[in-house]
Amino acid sequence: METMLIHLHFFGFGDPLCRFSLEQRTGLHVGGFRPLLLDELLCWSQRIARYQHWDIEPLQQMVINRWMEQEDQIRGWQKQLTHHPVDVELVAGLGSRGDWQGHWNAMLRVS
């Protein structure tokens, strides 16, 4: 199987309607997290990997690496979530290189 480049991006805070709209517009796999926990992020990405037939181990390692790279920012988001209304989550997107390329190209067309 060809190794795919999968990317995880944290968009910021949003509610379920925002998350749904983002997923519909971008074609990315979008999830909302509250609380923001590594285990939840790993479970979510694993479900997507199975559905997309992506290699799970490299994807899980990428998620862990991203978590570690953004550890300070994630701690800040975790604290901020406690001050937001209960329907607000941290929204993240997961997709292949092609998924993200389509998303960014669409963003450029809108600008």
C-alpha positions, 0 to 999 in steps of 0.5 A, a space after each residue: 500500500 502506498 504511504 499517504 501523507 495525512 495531516 491533522 490541523 486544529 481549527 479552533 473553537 466552534 459548535 457542532 453546527 460550525 463543525 458540520 458546516 466545515 466538514 460539508 464545505 471542505 470534505 475533510 474529516 472534522 471532529 469536535 473535542 470537549 474535553 480535549 484529550 489525547 485518547 479521544 483524538 487517537 480514537 477518532 483518528 483511528 476510526 477515520 483511518 479504518 474507514 479510509 483504509 489508511 495505515 493506522 500506526 503511522 497515523 497514530 504516531 503522527 497524532 501523538 507527535 502533533 500533540 507533543 509539538 503543540 503541547 503548550 497550545 493544547 494546554 491553553 485550549 484545554 483551559 479556555 474550554 472551561 470558560 466556553 459554553 458547553 456546546 463549544 468544542 475544539 474543532 480539528 480536521 484530518 485528511 490526506 494531502 489531496 483532501 487538504 489541497 482541495 480545501 486550501 484551493 477552495 479557500 483561495 477561490 473564496 478570497 
